[in-house]
Amino acid sequence: MWRVPRQLCVHVARGSKLSGPWNRPAAFMSTLLINQAQYAWLKELGLREENEGVYNGSVITTYCPANNEPIARVRQASVADYEETVKKAKEAWRVWAEVPAPKRGEVVRQIGDALREKIQILGNLVSLEMGKILVEGVGEVQEYVDICDYAVGLSRMIGGPILPSERPGHVLIEQWNPVGLVGIITAFNFPVAVYGWNNAIAMICGNVCLWKGAPTTSLISVAVTKIIAKVLEDNQLPGAICSLTCGGADIGTAMAKDERVNLLSFTGSTQVGKQVALMVQERFGRSLLELGGNNAIIASVLYGPLHTKQAVSMFLGAVEEAKKEGGTVVYGGKAMDRPGNYVEPTIVTGLAHDASIAHTETFAPILYVFKFKNEEEVFAWNNEVKQGLSSSIFTKDLGRIFRWLGPKGSDCGIVNVNIPTSGAEIGGAFGGEKHTGGGRESGSDAWKQYMRRSTCTINYSKDLPLAQGIKFQ
């Protein structure tokens, strides 16, 4: 039954003390981009100079990586507010779980339509706050729209099989039910799409969601949640079905350790992912991890700034480390002398295939080029890297294509032929192997991760036979 909604639960939670671009002089923060005429479109997303979380807490300011100027402020909440958010989300689940799956799909369809209406200005916000070029910012929102469309169809298709029983008068049924509360922790590099992959499918499965976006992209999290909240309220549903808790390590830790969070989807670095996995496993919880990538191909020199000044420092450090390990910078290698966090696209040659810097995910536009002798050698080099997200080969040799796709080929979760490693269609499950985490989001049968499976045996006979023909005599 559809019920009157509770007040929207948009909670923004306190993170740990931050360094870098957060600590700016007061004079620098006196003029926010949101108050400038050319950024008036931000207010069309419901954003203001100061965006309130819940009741109390400190305030953080988000910055544009293209010029390091402040955009707007987000008022953070406390860990106590996180506790209240979880309680509200659990209460909302009791309502949402009773809504038939096709009707849940209809709500998700409306969310997709609402995102379509705001796709251009949401894309502008992704570009402004995260730093992607505009077409990629819009493309991120389009991914969310697409996965909503996918989830609508899925809402009428999910379910388990009826299996033949070896016992007469018996039937076996695979029953799938929602896990309950899905926690979603996303990274700055995909501040919209990754949440969408998880949220749309989790919702049609009957789950409620608790989102913790990256602190540096808090405005995006707030804007997206406002759009979703309007759809839920228009359908007389609790806004807490899609709750938001922006924050830092303390909120992430609370989610990982919280037994009320039935599934935790985490996107971030391998280092932090290991900590999250251990905390979740310690309580026998379920996790979906999308960690480091370190993909083998960089396909374009059309790109935006790095996200923070810290990322620029990491880029410069990686270039110096590559030189120390015997590499030669044949192009780029410097930070650009201009406002913002721009660096030169960089090509490095001369490194050994097992150089430590080449195995490190720097998250910057650096391409390491290696010469190889034969197919077996280069396949092995691809697979020796600890990360296993995406890989690609360019060839017209059909035999090589299928060896690349086969058991002795690439050991990544995404294996491409004649296309770059960037980008993925929503119809296929997205994720990687090894230190990338092994989880899968988006299409295919990824919906099963958001549900729990029960094998049900129903006896409609008058006898009580045991399986395997066992008889106690």
N, C-alpha and C positions, 0 to 999 in steps of 0.2 A: 504494500500500500504506500502511496506517495504521501508524504507528510510535510507539515509546515517547517521551513528551515530554521536552524539555529543561526545565531549571528556568525558571520564569516570569521573563521579562525585564521587570520593572517598574522603569524607570530614571527618576529625577527629577533633572533637570540644572540646573546653576547658571545663574541669569540675571544681568543687569546690576544694579548697585546701584539700589535702589528708594527712592523718597521717599514722602512722604504717610503713609498709615495703617500702613505697615510699621515706621516708626521710632517705636515706642511706648516709654514708660518701663517699666522692669522691673516696677515695682509694678503697673502696669496689666495686664501680661501674666501676673501670678501666678495668676490664676484663669481657667481655660479653660472655655468653655461645655460642652465634651464631658464634663467632670467633674461637671456639675450634673445633678440627677436628672431634670429636665424634658427634657434632651437625651440621655438614656441610649440612645435609639433610634439614635444615631450609631454606637454600637458594634455594632449589628446589621448594619451595612454593612462591618464589618471594620476600622473606623477606631479609632485610639487617640489618646492624648494627643500622642504624637509618631509620625508615620507615616514609616517608613524608605523611602528610595529604594534606593540600592545601597550603596556602600562608604563613601564619605566625602563631605564637603562641608558647606556652611553650612546653617542652618535658617531657614525663613521661617514666619511665622504668618499664618493666614488669619483674616479678620474678618467679623463679621456686619454688613452695611450698615444694618440696622434699629436697631442700638444702638452700633455700632463696638466691640463687645467681641470679644476673641479667641476663636476656636472651637477650633482645634487647630494643631499644628505639622506641617510637612512638611520632612523632611530632603532637601536638594538634593544632586545629584551634580555631577560635573565634566564638562567637554567630553570628556575622555578616556573617561568612562563612556558618553557619547553614541556615541563611536566603537565601543565594544564592543557597544552596543545594535544599531547598524546591522549589524555583523557577525553577531550572533545572528539578527537578522531575515532577513538574506540566506540564512543556513543554513536557517532555518525555511521559507523560500519553496521550497526544493528538495523539501521534504516536501509542503507544501500544494499546489503546482502539480500534483503527481501524483494528488491526490485528485479523482475525477470531480466535475464541477460539481453534479450532483444531491446528492451526498454532502456537498459543501461547503454546499449549501443546507440540508441537514438540521442541520448544526452551527449555522448562522445561525438556524434555527428554534428550536433549543434556547437560543440566546442571547436571543432574543425572549421565550421562556417564562421564563427566569431573570430578565429585567428586569420581566416582569409580576408576578412574585412579590414584587419589591422596589419596585414602582412608587410606593407611597404614601410610604415613607421616603426613597426617592431624590428624589421631588418635594419632600419636606420639606427635604432637604439643598439642593436648588436654591434654594428660597425662603430658607433660612437664610444660605447663602454668597453667592448672587448678588443676592438682593433681590426677586425676582419674587413676586407674590402666589401663594398655594399652588396654586390651580387651574391657573395657567400653569406652575408648576413640575412638577406632575403631567402636564400636557399635553405638556411637552417630552419626558418619558420615554415617554409614549404615542406620540409621533412616532417614536422609535427602535423601539419595538415594532412599529408599523405598517410601517416601512420594512423591518424584518426579515421580516414576512409577505410584503411585496411581493417582496423579494429571493428568498425561497424559491421562489415561482412562476417568477421570472425565471431561476433556476438551471437550469430545464428548457427554456428558450426562447431563450437567447442563441445567436447564430450568424449566419453570413453566407449569402447566397444562392448557388445554383449558376447560373451565367450561360451563355447560349448563346454558343458560339464561332463566329467566321466561318470557321474552318479545319476541314475535315472530320477526324474522328478526334481532336478536341481538346475539352477541357472547361475552363471557368474556374470557380474556386472562391474565394469570399471567406472567408479563414480569420482568425478572431479569437483572439488569445492574450493572456494577462495581461501588463501592463507590468512587473510585478515588485514593487517596493517603492513604496507610496503613502505619502507624508508628509502628515499632516493637522494643520494649525495652526488652532485654533479660538479664537474671541473669548469674552469674559466674558458677553456678552449672551445667547448660546445655548450654554451649556457642555455640553449633552448632545445635543440634536437634530442640530446640524450635524455632530458626529462620527458620529452614527448614520447620517445620510444617506450620508456617504462610506464608512464602515466596512462596512456591510451589503452594499452593492453591490460595493465593491472586493473583499470576501472571496469572494463567489460567482463573481466573474470570475477568481479564482485568485491574487489579490494578497495580500501581507502588508502590515500597516499600522504606521506609526510616528506616534504622537499626541503633539503638544505643545499642551496646553491653556493657557489664560490663567493666569498665576501667581496671580491673585486668586481663582481657582476651582479650586485644586489638589486640594482634598479630593474634589470631584465627580469629577475625572479619576481619582484613585486608586480611589474607590469603584466606578466603572463598570468600570475595568480589572480589579479583583478579581472582579467578577461574570463577566466574559468569560473570565478566566483559569481559573476553576473549570470552565466548560463545556469549554474546550479540553483541560484536564487529564483530565477525565472521559472524553473521547474519545481519550485517549492521543495527543494532538497537542502540538506545541511551544507553550508559552505565548508565545514570541516572535513568533508569527503576529500578535499584537496587542500591540505594545510601546508603552511610555509614556515620554516624556521631558518632564517639566515643566521649564520654564525661561524665561529672558527672551530678550533680543535676540540674545545670543551663540548660543543653540541654534537660534533661528529662522534666523539668518544661515548657520549651519553646514548646516542642512537645505536652504536655498535654493541654496547653492553646491555641494552634494554631488552628484556625478554618479551616485552609487549610488541616489539618490532619483529614481526614474523618473518620478513624477508628484508635484507638490506642490500640494495643495489649501490655499489660504490664505483665511481669513475675517478681516477687520479693516478698518482705515481705508484710504481711498484713498491717503493719503500714504505709509503703510508699504507698501501693495500695489504702488505704483509701484516702490519699491526692490526688493521681492521679485521682481516681474516682470523687472526688468532683470538681477538676479543669476541667475535661472533661464534667461533667454534667452541670457545670455552663454555658458552652457555648452550651448546648444541643447536645453535641457530642456523639459519640458511642465509647464504650470501651469493650475490651475483657480482663478479669483479670484472671491470674493464680497466686494465692498468696500462703500463708502458707499451709503446708501439715500436719506435725506431725503424720505421718503414724504409725500404731500400730505394725509393725513387722520390725525387722532388720534381714536379712536373712543370712549374710555371714560375716566372719571375714577377708576375703581377701579384703583389701581396701587400698587406698593411703593416703597421708597426708591431713590434713585439708588445706583449701585454703590459709589462712593468719595466721599471729601470733595473730591477733585479734580473729579469730575463736578458737584458742587454749585457749585464755583467757576466752572466753564465755563457752567453754567446762568445764574448771576448776571451773568457777563460778557456773555452773549448778550442778556440783557434790557437791560443798559445800552447795548450796541451798537445794539439795535433802537431805543431812544429817541434816540440820537445821529443815526440815519439817518431820523428823522422819524416813527417809530412811536409809538403810544399804547397803553399797557398798560391794557386794559379789565377785566382780571381777573387776579389772582394776581401773579406776579413776584417773590415773596420766598421765602427759605428758611424752613421752619417752625421755631418755637422749641420743639423737643422732641429727645430723643435720636435719633441716627441721621441718615441723609442724606436727609431728606424735604424736598421743595420743593412749592410750590403749583402746581397746573395753571394754565397761563398762556395768555391770549389777547391777541394784539397786532393792532391795526388801523392803517391809515393809511400803511403802507409802500408804496413803489413795487414793482412786480412784479419788478424786477431789482435790488432792494436786496441788497447782498452778504450780509447776515446771513440773509436768507431762502433764499439759495442754499447756506448752510453747514449741514452736519449737526452739530447741537449734541448730539444724543442725550439729549434732555430733553423733558419734557412742555410744549412751547411750540407753540402753533398760530398761524400768521400767516394772517389773513383778508384776501382781496383782492376787490374788486368788478370785474366785467368787463362788457363791452358785448355781446359776441357769441361764438358757438362758436369761430370761427376764432381769435379773439384768445386765448381761454383755453386752447385746445389748444396754441397757440404758446408761451404762458407755461409750460405743463407741460413742454414739450420743450426749453425754453431752459436748464433746469437741467442741470448737468454729470452728475449722477447719473441712473441710469435703472433703478432696481430695480422699484418698484411704484407703481401709480397707480389711481385709481378715479373713476368718474363716477356720479352719482345722477340717473336720468332715466327717464321712461316713453316717450320718443320713440324708436321703433324705428330710424328713420333716423339719429338722433344716436348710438345705440348702435353701429351698424355703421360709421359714420364714425369713431367713437372707436377701434374695433378695427382699422380699415383703415390703408392706407399713409400717410394724412395725419393719422392720429389719434395716440394715445399711442405714444411710441418706447421705452417701458419693456419690460422682460422679462416683467413680470407686469401684465396690464391687466384691471381688474375693472369690473363694472357692478353697482351697487346693493348692494355689500358694502364693508366697510372694507378698507384696504390691509394690515392685520395678519393674519397667519395664512395658511397655504397647505396644500392637500391633498398628500399624498405621491405621488399618482399622476401629478401634473404636474411637469415639470422646474422647479426653483427657481433663479432667477438673474436678472441684469439686463444692461443694455447700457451703453455709454459708460464713464464713470468707475467704474461698478459692477463692471466687470471682464469681463463677457461670458461667464462660465462658467455651467454648469448642473449642479445636484446633484439628487438624489432621483429622481423617476420619469421617465416618457417614455423617450427613448433615451439618457439620461444615462450608462448603463452603458458606452457606447462610449468615453467619456473615460478609462475605467480599463483599456482594452485597446488593443492595437496590431493593425492590420489588414494582412494580406498578401493580395495578389491572386495566386492560384496557377494556373498553366496546366499541364495534364496532357495529354501527347500519348500516346494509346494506339494510334496508327496506325504504319505502317512508313515514313512519309514525314516530311520536315522542312519543310513549307511555312511561309513568312513571312506575317506579318499584312499587310493592305492589298494583298495580291496581288503584293508585291514579289518580283522574281526577279533574281538576280545572274547576268548572262550576258555 
